[in-house]
Amino acid sequence: MPSSRELRERMAAVLQQYLALDEELRRAESHHFRVCVFGSARIRQGDPVYAMVHDLAKELGMLGADVVTGGGPGLMEAANSGLQDAHSQKVRSYGLPLAVPTIGEPANKHLDIKSMHSRFSLRLDEFMRLSHAVVVAPGGIGTLLELFYVWQLLQLSMIEKRVVLMLSRRYWDGLLSWMHDQVLAHGLIGAKDLDLVRVVDTIEEAIAILGPEIQAFQQARNRRAAAQPAAARAVADATKAAASGGTEDEVREALQRAERALRSMQNDDPPPAK
């Protein structure tokens, strides 16, 4: 029987492999801007908050953004159905439902892509991997867990910077006041940590912040696509120069052109001149 140490070493190796695959998957799925929407499963249709989340998701879909939720009922359903009501063939409604028998929370019927999870921790990581921005609607303990998870990852720079919007000042002001008057006052966070989240009251406020983020992402994606043929040609030229026995200077120049072309894709710079 393996020892405790051996099992821990095997677990560490598996986790490293998981993290590497997770990063590869993140890059493979980074062609669309995605907004992760957190919120209560208990708020149902007919509530003004439900309508707001639905209509916000619809607006996001019309701007070309995907939506990611926990895939369950309540405000998750509101966001997923709102996105589908945008009637855009270019966007996708993601859901990450929990496969936990004790919860008994069925997936909603408005998901284009569904990824079941049996562990909260892996589900939280996938939320972060898939999303480029986060909207936190009113919710309970689960929503607070999700809010503070993304908040701490941003605080520690463990994920890329992203917009985090909290819907409804009336709902969140008590929490934010406590964070300021108690947590900040005791020196347990920095003043800049409170700037990592923003509060909005209307769809218009949310879109005014998220719209430019979506547009910038799409423009950068288009620039990368435009630079790709030039990069492919430069790499092919460098390979040809090395294989055909070109001079050292010819090979070096071809490699430098290929490196510049590849950097232009990574940095969203214009394609290098021929």
C-alpha positions as CSV (number, residue, x, y, z in Angstrom):
1,M,0.0,0.0,0.0
2,P,1.4,3.4,-0.9
3,S,2.6,5.6,1.9
4,S,1.0,8.9,2.8
5,R,4.1,10.7,1.4
6,E,3.8,8.8,-1.9
7,L,0.1,9.6,-2.2
8,R,0.8,13.2,-1.6
9,E,3.5,13.3,-4.2
10,R,1.2,11.6,-6.7
11,M,-1.6,14.1,-5.9
12,A,0.9,17.0,-6.4
13,A,1.8,15.6,-9.8
14,V,-1.8,15.2,-10.8
15,L,-2.6,18.8,-9.7
16,Q,0.3,20.1,-11.7
17,Q,-0.9,18.3,-14.8
18,Y,-4.4,19.6,-14.1
19,L,-3.2,23.2,-13.9
20,A,-1.2,22.8,-17.1
21,L,-4.2,21.4,-18.9
22,D,-6.4,24.1,-17.4
23,E,-4.1,26.8,-18.8
24,E,-4.1,25.2,-22.2
25,L,-7.9,25.0,-22.2
26,R,-8.1,28.7,-21.1
27,R,-6.0,29.7,-24.1
28,A,-8.1,27.5,-26.5
29,E,-11.3,29.0,-25.3
30,S,-10.2,32.7,-25.2
31,H,-11.8,33.7,-28.4
32,H,-15.0,35.1,-26.9
33,F,-15.5,37.7,-24.1
34,R,-17.4,36.0,-21.2
35,V,-19.1,37.6,-18.3
36,C,-19.6,35.4,-15.2
37,V,-22.9,36.1,-13.4
38,F,-23.2,35.1,-9.7
39,G,-26.5,35.3,-7.8
40,S,-29.1,33.6,-5.7
41,A,-30.8,30.4,-6.8
42,R,-33.8,31.5,-4.7
43,I,-34.8,34.6,-6.5
44,R,-37.4,33.6,-9.1
45,Q,-39.2,35.1,-12.1
46,G,-41.4,38.0,-11.1
47,D,-38.8,39.6,-8.9
48,P,-37.4,42.9,-10.2
49,V,-33.8,41.6,-9.6
50,Y,-34.6,38.6,-11.8
51,A,-35.8,40.9,-14.6
52,M,-32.7,43.1,-14.2
53,V,-30.3,40.1,-14.5
54,H,-32.2,38.7,-17.5
55,D,-32.2,42.1,-19.3
56,L,-28.5,42.7,-18.5
57,A,-27.5,39.3,-19.9
58,K,-29.6,40.0,-23.1
59,E,-27.8,43.3,-23.6
60,L,-24.4,41.5,-23.1
61,G,-25.4,39.0,-25.8
62,M,-26.3,41.7,-28.2
63,L,-22.8,43.1,-27.7
64,G,-21.3,39.7,-28.5
65,A,-20.4,38.5,-25.0
66,D,-21.0,35.0,-23.7
67,V,-22.5,34.5,-20.2
68,V,-21.3,32.0,-17.6
69,T,-23.3,31.0,-14.6
70,G,-23.7,28.2,-12.1
71,G,-26.3,26.7,-14.4
72,G,-29.0,26.4,-11.8
73,P,-32.3,28.1,-11.1
74,G,-33.0,31.6,-9.9
75,L,-30.7,34.4,-11.1
76,M,-28.5,31.8,-12.9
77,E,-31.5,30.9,-15.0
78,A,-32.3,34.6,-15.5
79,A,-28.8,35.3,-17.0
80,N,-28.8,32.2,-19.2
81,S,-32.2,32.8,-20.6
82,G,-31.5,36.4,-21.1
83,L,-28.5,35.6,-23.2
84,Q,-30.5,33.2,-25.3
85,D,-33.2,35.8,-25.8
86,A,-30.6,38.0,-27.5
87,H,-31.1,35.6,-30.4
88,S,-27.4,35.8,-31.5
89,Q,-25.8,32.8,-33.1
90,K,-22.3,34.1,-32.1
91,V,-22.8,33.9,-28.3
92,R,-23.0,30.9,-26.0
93,S,-24.8,30.4,-22.6
94,Y,-22.5,28.5,-20.2
95,G,-23.6,26.7,-17.1
96,L,-21.5,24.9,-14.4
97,P,-24.1,23.0,-12.4
98,L,-23.3,21.1,-9.2
99,A,-23.7,17.4,-9.3
100,V,-24.2,17.1,-5.5
101,P,-27.2,14.9,-4.5
102,T,-27.7,16.7,-1.2
103,I,-28.3,20.0,-3.0
104,G,-30.8,18.7,-5.5
105,E,-30.4,21.7,-7.7
106,P,-31.3,20.9,-11.4
107,A,-29.6,22.6,-14.3
108,N,-31.7,25.1,-16.0
109,K,-32.9,24.7,-19.6
110,H,-31.1,27.6,-21.2
111,L,-27.6,26.2,-21.5
112,D,-25.7,25.8,-24.7
113,I,-22.6,24.4,-22.9
114,K,-22.9,22.5,-19.6
115,S,-20.0,21.4,-17.4
116,M,-21.0,19.4,-14.3
117,H,-19.0,19.7,-11.1
118,S,-19.0,17.7,-7.9
119,R,-16.4,19.9,-6.1
120,F,-16.9,23.6,-5.3
121,S,-13.2,24.4,-5.6
122,L,-12.8,23.1,-9.1
123,R,-16.1,24.8,-10.1
124,L,-14.8,28.2,-8.8
125,D,-11.6,27.7,-10.7
126,E,-13.5,27.1,-13.9
127,F,-15.6,30.2,-13.4
128,M,-12.3,32.2,-13.2
129,R,-10.8,30.4,-16.2
130,L,-13.8,31.0,-18.4
131,S,-14.6,34.6,-17.5
132,H,-13.2,38.0,-18.4
133,A,-15.5,40.0,-16.2
134,V,-17.8,39.2,-13.2
135,V,-21.2,40.5,-12.2
136,V,-22.4,39.7,-8.7
137,A,-26.2,40.0,-8.2
138,P,-27.9,39.7,-4.8
139,G,-27.4,36.3,-3.2
140,G,-26.6,34.3,-0.1
141,I,-23.7,32.3,1.2
142,G,-22.9,30.7,-2.1
143,T,-22.8,34.1,-3.9
144,L,-20.7,35.6,-1.1
145,L,-18.2,32.7,-1.5
146,E,-17.9,33.4,-5.2
147,L,-17.6,37.1,-4.6
148,F,-14.8,36.8,-2.1
149,Y,-13.0,34.1,-4.1
150,V,-12.6,36.4,-7.1
151,W,-11.9,39.4,-4.9
152,Q,-9.0,37.6,-3.2
153,L,-7.6,36.3,-6.4
154,L,-7.5,39.9,-7.7
155,Q,-6.1,41.2,-4.5
156,L,-3.2,38.7,-4.8
157,S,-2.8,39.1,-8.6
158,M,-3.4,35.4,-9.0
159,I,-5.7,36.1,-12.0
160,E,-5.7,38.7,-14.8
161,K,-7.3,42.0,-13.9
162,R,-11.1,42.1,-14.6
163,V,-14.1,44.2,-13.9
164,V,-16.2,43.0,-10.9
165,L,-19.6,44.7,-10.7
166,M,-22.0,44.3,-7.7
167,L,-25.6,44.9,-8.7
168,S,-27.7,47.0,-6.3
169,R,-26.2,49.5,-3.9
170,R,-29.1,49.0,-1.5
171,Y,-28.3,45.3,-1.2
172,W,-24.5,45.5,-1.0
173,D,-23.9,48.8,0.9
174,G,-24.1,47.1,4.3
175,L,-21.3,44.7,3.4
176,L,-19.1,47.3,1.8
177,S,-19.6,49.7,4.7
178,W,-18.5,46.9,7.1
179,M,-15.5,46.1,4.9
180,H,-14.5,49.8,5.1
181,D,-15.4,50.5,8.7
182,Q,-14.1,47.3,10.2
183,V,-11.8,45.3,8.0
184,L,-10.0,48.4,6.5
185,A,-10.1,50.3,9.8
186,H,-8.3,47.4,11.5
187,G,-5.6,47.4,8.8
188,L,-6.6,43.9,7.5
189,I,-6.9,45.1,3.9
190,G,-5.5,48.0,1.9
191,A,-7.6,50.9,0.6
192,K,-6.8,49.8,-3.0
193,D,-8.5,46.4,-2.3
194,L,-11.8,48.1,-2.0
195,D,-11.3,49.5,-5.5
196,L,-11.2,46.0,-7.0
197,V,-15.1,46.0,-7.0
198,R,-17.6,48.5,-8.2
199,V,-21.3,48.9,-7.4
200,V,-24.0,49.7,-10.0
201,D,-27.7,50.1,-9.8
202,T,-28.9,50.0,-13.4
203,I,-28.3,48.0,-16.6
204,E,-27.1,51.2,-18.2
205,E,-24.4,51.7,-15.6
206,A,-23.3,48.1,-16.0
207,I,-23.1,48.3,-19.8
208,A,-21.3,51.6,-19.7
209,I,-18.5,49.8,-17.9
210,L,-18.7,46.4,-19.6
211,G,-19.3,47.6,-23.1
212,P,-15.8,49.2,-23.6
213,E,-14.2,46.1,-22.1
214,I,-16.0,43.8,-24.6
215,Q,-15.1,46.1,-27.5
216,A,-11.5,46.3,-26.5
217,F,-11.3,42.5,-26.3
218,Q,-12.9,42.1,-29.7
219,Q,-10.6,44.6,-31.3
220,A,-7.5,42.9,-29.8
221,R,-8.8,39.5,-31.0
222,N,-9.3,40.9,-34.6
223,R,-5.8,42.4,-34.5
224,R,-4.3,39.0,-33.5
225,A,-6.3,37.3,-36.3
226,A,-4.9,39.9,-38.8
227,A,-1.4,39.3,-37.6
228,Q,-1.6,35.5,-37.8
229,P,-0.9,35.0,-41.5
230,A,2.1,37.3,-41.4
231,A,3.4,35.3,-38.4
232,A,2.9,32.0,-40.1
233,R,4.8,33.3,-43.2
234,A,7.7,34.5,-41.1
235,V,8.0,31.2,-39.3
236,A,7.8,29.3,-42.6
237,D,10.5,31.6,-44.0
238,A,12.7,31.0,-41.0
239,T,12.3,27.2,-41.2
240,K,13.0,27.3,-44.9
241,A,16.2,29.4,-44.4
242,A,17.5,27.0,-41.8
243,A,16.6,23.8,-43.8
244,S,18.0,25.1,-47.1
245,G,21.4,25.8,-45.7
246,G,21.2,29.6,-45.8
247,T,24.0,31.7,-44.5
248,E,24.2,32.4,-40.8
249,D,23.1,36.0,-41.3
250,E,20.1,34.9,-43.5
251,V,18.9,32.4,-40.9
252,R,19.4,35.0,-38.1
253,E,17.4,37.6,-39.9
254,A,14.6,35.2,-40.7
255,L,14.4,34.1,-37.1
256,Q,14.3,37.7,-35.9
257,R,11.4,38.4,-38.3
258,A,9.6,35.4,-37.0
259,E,10.1,36.4,-33.4
260,R,8.8,39.9,-34.1
261,A,5.8,38.5,-35.9
262,L,5.0,36.2,-33.0
263,R,5.4,39.0,-30.4
264,S,3.0,41.2,-32.5
265,M,0.3,38.5,-32.0
266,Q,1.0,38.2,-28.3
267,N,1.1,42.0,-27.7
268,D,-1.7,43.0,-30.1
269,D,0.7,45.1,-32.1
270,P,0.2,45.7,-35.8
271,P,1.7,43.0,-38.1
272,P,5.4,43.6,-38.8
273,A,6.4,45.0,-42.2
274,K,7.6,42.5,-44.7
